[in-house]
Amino acid sequence: MAFVTVEEVATRLGWPLTPEEQARVNAFIQDCTVLIEDYCGKDFERREDQSFSLPVKGGWYLEIPPRYTAFLTVDSVALVDGTPVEGWRLNGSCLVLEEGWPESGYVTVTGSWGYPVPPAALKVATAAEVIRWMAQTPGLAMERTGEREVELDTSSKPQSLSAAACQALRRYRPSAGTVTLRREGP
C-alpha cells in the first residue's frame, strides 16, 4: 500500500505528469514506502489474518519484534509442525506461556497488525521525498547558470530519506526505554 498516489504528487507539483513521469513517480512512491517502513521498523499497512514466524529459545515469554506490534491482535500460536500452542497470552509486545516455550525451533503467530489508517505524516513525507527525487538529475551534483558551471557526480547514490523526512518520521521509530524486572517469590 502506498502512502500517497501519483495524482496527489502531481497536484503538489502543480502540473500534469507525462506518462513517463507518472511511471517514475509511481516507482519512487513504492521506493519511498519501503524506505519509510524500514526506517520506522513498522508495518503501516494493515495485515489481516496473516502469519509470521518467531524463533523460540525457551523461557516463559517470547518477544514480538516491533514491526508487528502496531495494533496487534493474535488469533493463534502454533509450533512449526502445526501443533497449536494452548495457554499463551499476549502481554504488551510479548507472548507469555507459563509452562515455557520450547528450547529451540519456531512458532507461527497468526493474527492482524498494522495501522488501520496510516498516519498523515507518512503522506506528507512520501510526497516531499518523491518531489525531491524528481528534481534530482542523475549523475549531476551541481549546476550553475551564471558563468556556466557543471559538476558531475561520480558516486552512485541510491534513493534515501532526507534529514527532514527522518525528522518528520522520528515519532514512529522505536525509542529506547526502560524495563522494570521484578523477581517473584522468596
GUVEX-513055 format. One record per residue (C-alpha): residue in three letters; x, y, z. Coordinates in Angstrom, 3 decimals. Each point is the difference from the previous one (the first is absolute). Example, Ala and Ser with C-alpha at 12.3 -4.5 7.8 and 13.67 -1.06 7.14 Angstrom:
   rest          u          v          w
    Ala     12.300     -4.500      7.800
    Ser      1.370      3.440     -0.660
END
This chain:
   rest          u          v          w
    Met      0.000      0.000      0.000
    Ala      1.383      3.371     -0.984
    Phe     -0.342      2.944      2.362
    Val     -0.695      2.453     -2.845
    Thr     -1.310     -0.290     -3.571
    Val      1.553      1.170     -3.261
    Glu     -2.872      2.512     -0.346
    Glu      0.722      1.481      3.449
    Val      3.664      0.502     -0.929
    Ala     -1.036      1.627     -3.310
    Thr     -2.349      2.341      1.897
    Arg      2.823      1.048      2.319
    Leu      2.290      0.568     -2.988
    Gly     -2.610      2.195     -1.648
    Trp      0.110     -1.459     -3.522
    Pro     -1.212     -3.140     -1.761
    Leu      2.483     -2.832     -0.310
    Thr      0.907     -1.700     -3.249
    Pro     -0.471     -3.782     -0.141
    Glu      3.771     -0.447      0.473
    Glu     -0.028      2.302      3.032
    Gln     -3.030     -1.843      1.428
    Ala      1.873     -3.300     -0.226
    Arg      3.058      1.574      1.634
    Val     -2.073      1.581      2.795
    Asn     -1.749     -3.318      0.634
    Ala      3.358     -1.782      0.305
    Phe      1.286      2.721      2.349
    Ile     -3.146     -0.318      2.153
    Gln      0.595     -3.739      0.361
    Asp      3.690      0.570      0.814
    Cys     -0.832      2.652      2.578
    Thr     -2.648     -2.201      1.627
    Val      2.560     -2.777      0.470
    Leu      2.612      2.426      1.372
    Ile     -2.483      1.491      2.474
    Glu     -1.134     -3.389      1.295
    Asp      3.623     -1.093      0.288
    Tyr      1.043      3.234      1.749
    Cys     -2.895     -0.194      2.461
    Gly      0.223     -3.757      0.469
    Lys     -3.791     -0.341     -0.278
    Asp     -2.580     -1.316     -2.406
    Phe     -2.345      2.899     -0.606
    Glu     -2.145     -2.039     -2.356
    Arg     -2.782     -1.861      1.788
    Arg      0.497     -3.751     -0.267
    Glu     -2.995     -2.169      0.836
    Asp      0.135     -3.713      0.890
    Gln      3.637     -0.435     -0.987
    Ser      2.833     -1.919      1.609
    Phe      3.608      0.565      0.970
    Ser      2.544     -2.309      1.600
    Leu      2.048      0.662      3.106
    Pro      2.982     -1.959      1.323
    Val     -0.412     -1.434      3.489
    Lys      2.825     -0.492      2.476
    Gly     -1.789     -1.280      3.073
    Gly     -1.179      2.199      2.833
    Trp     -3.530      1.074      0.812
    Tyr     -0.274      3.036     -2.290
    Leu      0.558      0.555     -3.697
    Glu      0.669      3.552     -1.163
    Ile     -1.797      1.148     -3.135
    Pro      2.084      2.253     -2.280
    Pro     -1.176      3.649     -0.167
    Arg     -0.882     -0.406     -3.710
    Tyr     -3.068     -2.026      1.028
    Thr     -1.099      1.751      3.204
    Ala     -2.031      2.921     -1.402
    Phe     -3.677     -0.823      0.686
    Leu      0.888     -3.699      0.378
    Thr     -2.664     -2.603      0.669
    Val      1.086     -3.641      0.208
    Asp     -2.502     -2.685     -0.987
    Ser      2.137     -3.120      0.377
    Val      3.488     -1.282      0.700
    Ala      1.287     -3.320     -1.328
    Leu      3.244     -1.930     -0.124
    Val      1.666     -0.420     -3.397
    Asp     -1.558     -3.462     -0.394
    Gly     -3.459      1.589      0.332
    Thr     -0.657     -1.079      3.594
    Pro     -2.025      2.780      1.687
    Val      1.526      1.571      3.094
    Glu     -2.558      0.338      2.782
    Gly      0.110      2.267      3.049
    Trp      1.923      2.927     -1.519
    Arg     -0.962      3.607      0.647
    Leu      1.023      3.255     -1.624
    Asn      1.620      2.366      2.486
    Gly      1.069      3.233     -1.694
    Ser      2.535     -1.032     -2.631
    Cys      0.589     -3.487      1.438
    Leu     -1.725     -3.332     -0.259
    Val      0.013     -1.595      3.445
    Leu     -0.238     -3.744      0.535
    Glu      0.103     -0.914      3.707
    Glu      1.274     -3.561     -0.598
    Gly      2.743      1.382     -2.256
    Trp      0.777      0.026     -3.695
    Pro      2.010     -2.804     -1.638
    Glu      3.788      0.244      0.270
    Ser      0.428      0.366     -3.768
    Gly     -1.933      0.268     -3.224
    Tyr     -2.642      2.415     -1.215
    Val     -3.605      0.866      0.681
    Thr     -2.448      1.401     -2.520
    Val     -2.100      2.918      1.217
    Thr     -3.230      0.712     -1.884
    Gly     -1.821      3.277      0.457
    Ser     -0.419      3.551     -1.251
    Trp      2.295      3.008      0.353
    Gly      0.794      3.357     -1.537
    Tyr     -1.737      3.354     -0.026
    Pro     -3.676      0.042     -1.025
    Val      0.691      3.380     -1.634
    Pro      3.648      1.052     -0.474
    Pro      0.968      3.231      1.802
    Ala     -0.295      3.160     -2.122
    Ala      3.691      0.791      0.582
    Leu      0.869     -2.968     -2.229
    Lys     -1.891      1.557     -2.915
    Val      1.769      3.321      0.477
    Ala      3.459     -1.589      0.286
    Thr     -0.557     -2.278     -3.002
    Ala     -1.243      2.802     -2.253
    Ala      2.866      2.299      1.007
    Glu      2.615     -2.716     -0.599
    Val     -1.439     -0.951     -3.395
    Ile     -0.013      3.651     -1.107
    Arg      3.589      0.377      1.239
    Trp      1.066     -3.126     -1.907
    Met     -1.786      1.228     -3.134
    Ala      1.991      3.251      0.153
    Gln      3.349     -1.781      0.119
    Thr      1.868     -0.638     -3.214
    Pro      1.844     -3.332      0.132
    Gly      3.753      0.454     -0.226
    Leu     -0.142      3.760      0.601
    Ala      1.210      1.381      3.328
    Met     -0.082      3.748     -0.717
    Glu     -1.063      2.285     -2.823
    Arg      0.398      3.790     -0.251
    Thr     -1.472      2.131     -2.760
    Gly      1.991      3.231      0.427
    Glu      3.561     -0.568     -1.221
    Arg     -1.164     -3.501     -0.955
    Glu      1.359     -2.560      2.450
    Val     -0.922     -3.702      0.058
    Glu      1.343     -2.579      2.427
    Leu     -0.600     -3.673     -0.683
    Asp     -0.583     -2.445      2.815
    Thr      2.006     -3.179     -0.409
    Ser     -1.411     -1.734      3.066
    Ser     -3.181     -1.928     -0.569
    Lys     -2.317      0.924      2.876
    Pro     -3.167     -2.038      0.345
    Gln     -3.215      1.663      1.113
    Ser      0.071      0.791      3.675
    Leu     -2.125      1.895      2.470
    Ser      0.962      3.598      0.630
    Ala      0.753      1.381      3.452
    Ala     -3.349      1.837     -0.077
    Ala     -1.885     -3.238     -0.729
    Cys      1.860     -1.814      2.769
    Gln     -0.913      2.808      2.399
    Ala     -3.678     -0.225     -0.988
    Leu      0.011     -3.790      0.442
    Arg      1.930     -0.032      3.265
    Arg     -3.082     -0.493      2.155
    Tyr     -0.802     -3.259     -1.812
    Arg      3.420     -1.542      0.651
    Pro      0.607     -2.240      2.985
    Ser      1.643      1.845      2.846
    Ala      2.151     -1.110      2.865
    Gly     -1.779     -0.537      3.255
    Thr      0.298     -1.754      3.307
    Val     -1.388     -3.321      1.060
    Thr     -0.704     -0.721      3.645
    Leu      0.778     -3.566      1.025
    Arg     -1.353     -1.489      3.192
    Arg      0.744     -3.322      1.548
    Glu     -2.999     -1.793      1.400
    Gly      0.180     -2.327      2.955
    Pro      2.531     -0.360      2.824
END
